[in-house]
């Protein structure tokens, strides 16, 4: 899903490992089920904590045990909006209609709703070791979203919330889902949630702000229930994890904004109150590293990493910026991409961590060892927390085979060495054979088959992937210095590598 052309227009809530929370998406909500059922109208109340005649501390005669009537739903939504206003210090400008659709209707209409993914995206998810050679990225996301969506907010038509229910005739809305999506409506009205981004890592960072604030306010709202005010508990169907076939590496990557985003927003709030959060919308975080490590925001942006094209005549970069996603024109003709305009990606710390975890290099239980009031999963790890930047450059040959160069930058040589050791264990998880110094072959029986060359120069680790060992130099010819470093690093692992190896565990799942 090409970030340059994408605007974030819908945000949704899913019920997975952590209960009800949100996942972001790119545009595509125009065809959302139930979209024309209601429309927003302007609000005239300027008093914080007063929405559509309902005050934040007002009692309402609603019994949610058997679902909500339309009038009861209106009252619950208006009072929740008033309470969000009071806490956040911002007014809603418009009402937020809520539609309820059946899961069957949602499934029928939702394919591609949350974006389509092109050949560059496919290379990026394979380079992350998350969606393998036999996988389909769009299908994997459809599986992630289709089975588990509890609801979403869309900007279309002035903004609305769509709740997905197994029984649409009985309106049953989880309170946390409703509050989360109402926060998105407030964000959209006050700041706008549409933002063009260049890379997946930058999109996840932006989502870390908007989803982080939504979960943060949701947590504060839940804490006030029964203490600062009374709440209506609506009986729901208590959906759990969706499907056993769910790609958990994809889930862990995508869930980063909802796990670590609240702690990021809490850190901003502690620094300077809601004004500091407001300023973040004007100067948003630019990497998942800043979400995982809030102290790095805003003064430690990712390092700019580049790759000089050293491919031969059989391989070329593809996916021109500003063209259609897969590098082909509307007529299907190939668009030639020069080195300067070919599309690149940035994987980022969260994706690298998730790929290592997904393949057993990081122990299965590790993400569940998070500490802190606002954090759900643990993403910082000795193998990846020295991340300072990366760039992924995809290549394709005349037969349609793909390869890539992934160059990663680290805060120092020790951190780079730790990542190199972790990456080699990642290749081990694919039954790789080292055929020469720093060069590995993964068999066809594995999920990420092909050849890999791994080199380290000071604080930079460069990975080249091609279908075969012989094709590696065609994708990216090595320098003499890189070859010497690969040979030297393969002789003995450093103490940092040995320490990182202690975190390894049997393959997940």
C-alpha positions as CSV (number, residue, x, y, z in Angstrom):
1,X,0.0,0.0,0.0
2,X,1.9,3.0,-1.3
3,X,2.1,5.6,1.4
4,X,2.7,8.6,-0.9
5,X,-0.8,8.2,-2.4
6,X,-2.5,7.1,0.8
7,X,-4.5,9.2,3.2
8,X,-5.6,7.7,6.5
9,X,-9.4,7.8,6.2
10,X,-10.6,5.0,8.4
11,X,-9.6,3.5,11.7
12,X,-11.1,0.4,13.2
13,X,-11.3,-1.6,16.3
14,X,-10.6,-5.4,16.5
15,X,-10.9,-8.0,19.2
16,X,-7.7,-10.0,19.3
17,X,-5.2,-10.9,21.9
18,X,-5.5,-7.7,23.9
19,X,-9.3,-7.5,23.8
20,X,-10.9,-4.6,22.0
21,X,-8.6,-2.1,20.5
22,X,-7.9,-0.3,17.2
23,X,-6.1,-0.9,13.9
24,X,-5.5,1.7,11.3
25,X,-6.0,1.5,7.6
26,X,-5.4,3.5,4.4
27,X,-8.2,4.8,2.3
28,X,-10.9,2.5,1.0
29,X,-13.8,3.3,3.4
30,X,-15.9,4.8,0.6
31,X,-17.5,1.4,0.1
32,X,-18.0,0.6,3.7
33,X,-21.2,-1.2,4.6
34,X,-24.0,1.0,6.0
35,X,-22.2,4.1,5.0
36,X,-25.3,6.0,3.8
37,X,-27.5,5.2,6.8
38,X,-26.8,8.3,8.8
39,X,-25.1,11.7,8.5
40,X,-23.4,14.1,10.9
41,X,-24.8,17.4,11.9
42,X,-23.2,20.5,13.4
43,X,-23.1,21.0,17.2
44,X,-23.7,24.4,18.8
45,X,-22.7,23.6,22.3
46,X,-19.4,25.4,23.2
47,X,-19.3,24.3,26.8
48,X,-16.9,21.4,27.4
49,X,-18.7,18.4,28.8
50,X,-22.0,19.2,27.2
51,X,-23.0,17.5,24.0
52,X,-26.5,17.5,22.4
53,X,-28.1,18.4,25.7
54,X,-26.3,15.7,27.7
55,X,-23.8,16.6,30.4
56,X,-20.8,14.4,31.2
57,X,-22.0,13.6,34.8
58,X,-25.7,13.2,33.9
59,X,-27.5,10.0,34.7
60,X,-29.4,8.3,31.9
61,X,-32.1,5.7,32.2
62,X,-30.5,3.0,30.1
63,X,-30.3,-0.7,30.8
64,X,-27.9,-2.3,28.4
65,X,-28.4,-5.9,29.4
66,X,-30.6,-6.6,26.4
67,X,-29.0,-4.2,24.0
68,X,-29.8,-0.6,23.2
69,X,-32.7,1.0,21.4
70,X,-32.0,3.9,19.0
71,X,-32.9,6.5,21.6
72,X,-30.8,4.8,24.2
73,X,-27.9,4.6,21.8
74,X,-28.1,8.3,21.0
75,X,-28.0,9.1,24.8
76,X,-25.1,6.8,25.4
77,X,-23.1,8.3,22.5
78,X,-23.8,11.9,23.4
79,X,-22.8,11.4,27.1
80,X,-19.7,9.6,26.1
81,X,-18.8,12.5,23.8
82,X,-19.3,14.9,26.6
83,X,-17.0,12.9,28.9
84,X,-14.3,12.8,26.3
85,X,-14.6,16.6,25.8
86,X,-14.2,17.1,29.5
87,X,-11.1,15.0,29.7
88,X,-9.4,16.1,26.5
89,X,-10.3,19.8,26.7
90,X,-11.6,19.9,23.1
91,X,-15.0,20.3,21.7
92,X,-16.7,18.0,19.2
93,X,-17.9,20.1,16.2
94,X,-20.3,17.6,14.8
95,X,-22.4,14.7,16.0
96,X,-21.0,11.2,15.3
97,X,-23.6,8.9,13.8
98,X,-23.3,5.2,14.7
99,X,-24.4,2.4,12.3
100,X,-24.6,-1.3,13.1
101,X,-24.1,-3.9,10.4
102,X,-24.0,-7.7,10.5
103,X,-20.7,-9.5,10.3
104,X,-21.9,-11.2,7.1
105,X,-22.6,-7.9,5.5
106,X,-19.3,-6.6,6.6
107,X,-17.4,-9.6,5.3
108,X,-19.2,-9.3,1.9
109,X,-18.2,-5.7,1.5
110,X,-14.9,-5.4,3.3
111,X,-12.5,-7.2,0.9
112,X,-9.9,-4.6,0.0
113,X,-11.6,-2.1,2.3
114,X,-8.4,-1.6,4.2
115,X,-6.1,-1.2,1.2
116,X,-4.6,-3.3,-1.5
117,X,-0.9,-4.2,-1.5
118,X,1.5,-4.2,-4.4
119,X,4.7,-5.9,-5.4
120,X,6.8,-3.5,-3.4
121,X,4.7,-4.2,-0.3
122,X,5.1,-7.9,-0.9
123,X,8.9,-7.5,-1.0
124,X,8.8,-5.5,2.2
125,X,6.8,-8.0,4.1
126,X,9.0,-10.8,2.9
127,X,12.1,-8.8,3.8
128,X,10.6,-8.6,7.3
129,X,10.3,-12.4,7.3
130,X,6.6,-12.0,8.1
131,X,4.7,-12.9,4.9
132,X,6.5,-15.7,3.1
133,X,6.9,-16.7,-0.5
134,X,3.6,-18.6,-0.7
135,X,1.7,-15.9,1.2
136,X,-0.5,-13.0,-0.2
137,X,-0.2,-9.7,1.7
138,X,-3.7,-8.5,0.8
139,X,-5.2,-11.8,1.8
140,X,-3.3,-11.8,5.0
141,X,-4.6,-8.4,5.9
142,X,-8.2,-9.4,4.9
143,X,-7.9,-12.3,7.3
144,X,-6.5,-10.1,10.0
145,X,-9.3,-7.5,9.7
146,X,-12.2,-9.6,8.3
147,X,-12.6,-12.0,11.2
148,X,-12.0,-9.7,14.1
149,X,-13.3,-6.2,13.4
150,X,-15.6,-4.9,16.1
151,X,-16.0,-1.5,14.5
152,X,-14.4,1.4,12.8
153,X,-14.5,5.2,12.3
154,X,-14.6,6.6,8.8
155,X,-14.1,10.2,7.7
156,X,-16.5,9.8,4.8
157,X,-19.7,11.8,4.8
158,X,-18.7,14.0,7.6
159,X,-17.5,11.1,9.8
160,X,-19.3,8.2,11.4
161,X,-18.8,5.0,13.3
162,X,-19.7,1.6,12.0
163,X,-20.2,-1.2,14.5
164,X,-19.9,-4.8,13.3
165,X,-22.2,-7.2,15.2
166,X,-23.0,-10.8,15.0
167,X,-26.6,-9.8,15.8
168,X,-27.3,-6.4,14.2
169,X,-30.9,-6.5,15.4
170,X,-29.7,-6.1,19.0
171,X,-27.5,-3.1,19.3
172,X,-24.6,-4.2,21.6
173,X,-21.7,-1.8,21.6
174,X,-18.6,-2.5,23.8
175,X,-18.0,0.7,25.8
176,X,-14.2,0.7,25.1
177,X,-14.8,0.3,21.3
178,X,-17.3,3.2,21.3
179,X,-15.0,5.5,23.3
180,X,-12.0,4.6,21.2
181,X,-13.8,5.4,17.9
182,X,-15.3,8.6,19.3
183,X,-11.8,9.8,20.1
184,X,-10.9,9.2,16.4
185,X,-13.9,11.3,15.5
186,X,-12.7,14.1,17.8
187,X,-9.2,13.8,16.3
188,X,-10.6,14.0,12.8
189,X,-12.7,17.1,13.6
190,X,-9.9,18.9,15.4
191,X,-6.7,17.8,13.6
192,X,-7.5,15.5,10.7
193,X,-6.5,11.9,10.6
194,X,-5.6,11.9,6.9
195,X,-1.8,12.0,6.4
196,X,0.3,11.0,3.5
197,X,3.4,9.0,4.5
198,X,6.3,7.6,2.6
199,X,7.0,4.4,4.4
200,X,5.3,1.7,6.4
201,X,7.4,2.6,9.4
202,X,6.3,6.3,9.2
203,X,2.7,5.2,8.9
204,X,3.0,3.0,12.0
205,X,4.5,6.0,13.8
206,X,1.7,8.3,12.8
207,X,-0.8,5.6,13.9
208,X,1.1,5.4,17.2
209,X,0.0,9.0,17.9
210,X,-3.7,8.7,16.8
211,X,-4.3,5.2,18.1
212,X,-2.1,5.8,21.1
213,X,-4.3,8.8,22.1
214,X,-7.5,6.9,21.4
215,X,-6.4,4.0,23.6
216,X,-5.0,6.4,26.3
217,X,-8.3,8.3,26.6
218,X,-10.2,5.0,26.5
219,X,-8.1,3.7,29.4
220,X,-8.7,7.0,31.4
221,X,-12.4,6.7,30.6
222,X,-12.6,3.1,31.9
223,X,-10.7,4.1,35.0
224,X,-13.3,6.9,35.7
225,X,-16.2,4.5,35.4
226,X,-17.6,3.9,38.9
227,X,-15.3,6.5,40.3
228,X,-15.9,9.9,38.6
229,X,-19.1,8.9,36.9
230,X,-21.5,6.0,36.3
231,X,-21.3,3.9,33.1
232,X,-23.7,1.7,31.2
233,X,-22.5,-1.8,30.6
234,X,-23.9,-3.2,27.4
235,X,-23.8,-7.0,27.1
236,X,-21.7,-8.0,24.1
237,X,-20.8,-11.3,22.5
238,X,-17.3,-11.2,23.9
239,X,-15.4,-12.1,20.7
240,X,-11.9,-13.5,21.3
241,X,-9.0,-14.2,18.9
242,X,-10.2,-14.6,15.3
243,X,-8.6,-17.4,13.4
244,X,-6.0,-20.0,14.1
245,X,-4.6,-19.1,10.6
246,X,-4.0,-15.5,11.6
247,X,-0.4,-14.3,10.8
248,X,0.8,-13.4,14.2
249,X,3.9,-11.6,12.9
250,X,1.6,-9.3,10.9
251,X,-0.6,-8.8,13.9
252,X,2.3,-7.9,16.2
253,X,3.7,-5.4,13.7
254,X,0.3,-3.8,13.1
255,X,-0.6,-3.7,16.8
256,X,2.4,-1.6,17.8
257,X,0.5,1.7,17.7
258,X,-2.2,0.4,20.1
259,X,0.3,-1.3,22.4
260,X,3.0,1.3,22.8
261,X,1.1,4.4,21.5
262,X,-0.7,5.0,24.8
263,X,2.6,5.1,26.7
264,X,4.0,7.5,24.0
265,X,1.0,9.8,24.5
266,X,1.2,9.5,28.3
267,X,4.9,10.6,28.0
268,X,3.9,13.7,26.0
269,X,1.1,14.4,28.5
270,X,3.5,14.2,31.4
271,X,5.9,16.6,29.6
272,X,3.5,19.3,28.7
273,X,-0.2,18.4,29.2
274,X,-2.6,18.2,26.3
275,X,-0.8,21.1,24.6
276,X,2.2,18.8,24.1
277,X,-0.1,16.2,22.5
278,X,-1.7,18.9,20.3
279,X,1.8,19.9,19.1
280,X,2.6,16.3,18.1
281,X,-0.1,16.5,15.4
282,X,1.9,19.3,13.8
283,X,5.2,17.5,14.3
284,X,4.3,13.8,14.5
285,X,6.7,11.0,15.3
286,X,8.4,9.6,12.2
287,X,9.5,6.1,13.2
288,X,8.3,3.2,15.3
289,X,11.5,3.6,17.3
290,X,10.1,6.9,18.7
291,X,6.9,5.2,19.7
292,X,8.8,2.3,21.4
293,X,11.3,4.7,23.0
294,X,9.3,8.0,23.7
295,X,12.5,9.7,24.9
296,X,13.7,9.7,21.3
297,X,10.9,12.0,20.2
298,X,11.3,14.6,18.8
299,X,15.0,15.1,18.8
300,X,16.2,11.7,17.5
301,X,14.6,11.1,14.1
302,X,15.8,8.1,12.0
303,X,19.0,8.4,10.2
304,X,18.8,8.8,6.4
305,X,20.1,5.6,4.8
306,X,20.9,5.2,1.1
307,X,22.0,2.4,-1.2
308,X,24.0,3.1,-4.3
309,X,22.7,1.1,-7.3
310,X,25.3,-1.6,-8.1
311,X,23.0,-3.9,-10.0
312,X,23.9,-5.4,-13.4
313,X,21.9,-5.2,-16.5
314,X,19.6,-8.0,-15.6
315,X,18.2,-6.4,-12.4
316,X,16.6,-3.0,-11.9
317,X,14.8,-1.1,-9.3
318,X,11.0,-0.9,-9.7
319,X,7.9,0.8,-8.3
320,X,8.3,4.4,-9.3
321,X,7.1,6.9,-6.8
322,X,3.8,8.5,-8.0
323,X,3.0,5.7,-10.4
324,X,0.5,3.0,-9.7
325,X,1.6,0.6,-7.0
326,X,3.3,-2.2,-8.8
327,X,5.3,-0.1,-11.2
328,X,3.0,-0.7,-14.1
329,X,1.0,2.0,-15.9
330,X,-2.7,2.0,-16.3
331,X,-2.4,0.3,-19.6
332,X,-0.3,-2.4,-18.0
333,X,3.0,-1.2,-19.6
334,X,6.0,-1.3,-17.4
335,X,7.1,2.1,-16.0
336,X,10.9,2.5,-16.0
337,X,12.2,3.7,-12.7
338,X,15.4,5.6,-12.4
339,X,17.6,5.4,-9.3
340,X,16.3,8.7,-8.1
341,X,12.5,8.0,-8.4
342,X,12.2,4.3,-7.7
343,X,10.2,3.6,-4.6
344,X,11.9,2.4,-1.4
345,X,10.6,1.3,1.9
346,X,11.7,1.5,5.6
347,X,10.9,-1.5,7.7
348,X,11.7,0.1,11.1
349,X,12.3,-1.3,14.6
350,X,8.8,-2.7,15.1
351,X,8.8,-4.8,11.9
352,X,12.3,-6.1,12.5
353,X,11.4,-7.1,16.0
354,X,8.2,-8.8,14.9
355,X,10.0,-10.7,12.2
356,X,12.6,-12.0,14.7
357,X,9.8,-13.0,17.1
358,X,7.6,-14.5,14.4
359,X,10.4,-16.9,13.5
360,X,11.5,-17.9,17.0
361,X,14.7,-15.8,17.3
362,X,13.0,-13.9,20.1
363,X,11.2,-16.1,22.6
364,X,7.4,-16.5,22.2
365,X,6.6,-15.2,25.7
366,X,8.9,-12.1,25.4
367,X,6.2,-9.6,24.1
368,X,4.0,-10.5,27.0
369,X,6.6,-9.3,29.5
370,X,5.7,-5.6,29.1
371,X,5.7,-3.5,32.2
372,X,4.1,-0.1,32.6
373,X,0.5,1.1,33.1
374,X,-0.1,2.0,29.4
375,X,1.8,-0.7,27.5
376,X,0.3,-4.0,26.3
377,X,3.2,-5.7,24.6
378,X,7.0,-5.4,24.9
379,X,8.8,-4.4,21.6
380,X,12.2,-3.2,22.9
381,X,14.8,-5.9,22.7
382,X,18.6,-6.0,22.7
383,X,18.8,-7.2,19.1
384,X,16.7,-4.3,17.7
385,X,16.7,-1.4,20.2
386,X,19.8,0.1,18.7
387,X,18.0,0.7,15.4
388,X,18.9,4.1,13.9
389,X,17.4,3.8,10.4
390,X,17.1,1.5,7.4
391,X,16.1,1.5,3.7
392,X,14.8,-1.3,1.6
393,X,15.4,-1.2,-2.2
394,X,13.4,-3.7,-4.2
395,X,14.8,-5.2,-7.5
396,X,13.2,-7.2,-10.3
397,X,14.7,-9.0,-13.3
398,X,13.2,-9.6,-16.7
399,X,11.6,-12.9,-15.6
400,X,9.7,-11.1,-12.8
401,X,11.8,-12.5,-10.0
402,X,12.4,-10.1,-7.1
403,X,15.4,-9.4,-4.9
404,X,16.3,-6.5,-2.6
405,X,18.9,-4.7,-0.7
406,X,18.1,-3.9,3.0
407,X,20.6,-1.6,4.6
408,X,20.2,-1.0,8.4
409,X,21.9,1.6,10.5
410,X,22.6,1.2,14.2
411,X,23.7,3.5,17.0
412,X,27.1,1.9,17.2
413,X,29.1,-1.1,15.9
414,X,28.2,-3.2,18.9
415,X,24.4,-2.7,18.2
416,X,25.1,-3.5,14.5
417,X,26.9,-6.7,15.5
418,X,24.0,-7.8,17.8
419,X,21.6,-7.4,14.9
420,X,23.8,-9.3,12.5
421,X,23.9,-12.2,15.0
422,X,20.2,-12.1,15.4
423,X,19.7,-12.0,11.6
424,X,21.9,-15.0,11.1
425,X,19.8,-16.9,13.6
426,X,16.8,-15.8,11.6
427,X,18.3,-17.4,8.6
428,X,19.0,-20.5,10.7
429,X,15.3,-20.7,11.5
430,X,14.8,-21.2,7.7
431,X,17.4,-24.0,7.6
432,X,19.9,-21.8,5.8
433,X,23.3,-23.1,4.8
434,X,26.4,-20.8,4.8
435,X,28.0,-21.4,1.4
436,X,30.8,-18.9,1.9
437,X,31.6,-16.1,4.3
438,X,28.4,-14.2,5.0
439,X,26.5,-15.8,2.1
440,X,23.6,-18.2,2.9
441,X,21.3,-20.4,0.9
442,X,17.7,-21.1,2.2
443,X,16.2,-24.2,0.7
444,X,13.0,-24.2,-1.4
445,X,11.1,-26.0,1.3
446,X,11.4,-22.9,3.6
447,X,9.0,-19.9,3.6
448,X,11.7,-17.4,2.6
449,X,13.7,-19.4,0.1
450,X,16.7,-17.9,-1.9
451,X,20.1,-16.5,-1.2
452,X,21.2,-13.9,1.3
453,X,24.4,-12.0,1.8
454,X,24.9,-10.4,5.2
455,X,27.7,-7.9,5.8
456,X,28.6,-5.4,8.5
457,X,30.7,-2.2,8.1
458,X,31.0,-0.3,11.4
459,X,27.5,0.5,12.5
460,X,25.8,-0.5,9.2
461,X,24.5,-4.0,8.3
462,X,23.6,-4.6,4.7
463,X,21.5,-7.6,3.5
464,X,21.2,-8.6,-0.1
465,X,18.6,-11.1,-1.2
466,X,18.3,-12.8,-4.6
467,X,16.6,-16.0,-5.8
468,X,20.0,-17.8,-6.1
469,X,23.6,-17.3,-4.8
470,X,24.8,-16.6,-8.4
471,X,22.2,-13.7,-8.6
472,X,23.4,-11.9,-5.5
473,X,26.1,-9.9,-7.2
474,X,23.6,-9.1,-10.0
475,X,21.3,-7.4,-7.5
476,X,24.1,-5.7,-5.6
477,X,27.8,-6.2,-6.2
478,X,29.8,-6.3,-3.0
479,X,32.6,-3.9,-2.2
480,X,36.0,-5.2,-1.2
481,X,35.6,-3.7,2.3
482,X,32.2,-5.4,2.8
483,X,33.6,-8.7,1.7
484,X,36.5,-8.4,4.1
485,X,34.1,-7.5,7.0
486,X,31.9,-10.5,6.2
487,X,34.8,-12.9,6.3
488,X,36.1,-11.3,9.6
489,X,32.6,-11.4,11.3
490,X,32.0,-15.0,10.3
491,X,35.1,-16.2,12.1
492,X,33.8,-15.5,15.7
493,X,30.8,-13.9,17.2
494,X,31.3,-10.9,19.5
495,X,30.2,-11.0,23.2
496,X,27.2,-8.9,22.2
497,X,26.1,-11.6,19.8
498,X,26.5,-14.2,22.5
499,X,24.4,-12.2,24.9
500,X,21.7,-11.7,22.3
501,X,21.7,-15.5,21.6
502,X,20.6,-16.0,25.1
503,X,17.2,-14.5,24.2
504,X,16.6,-17.1,21.5
505,X,13.8,-19.7,22.0
506,X,12.2,-22.5,20.0
507,X,10.2,-21.4,16.9
508,X,6.9,-19.8,17.6
509,X,3.7,-21.7,17.2
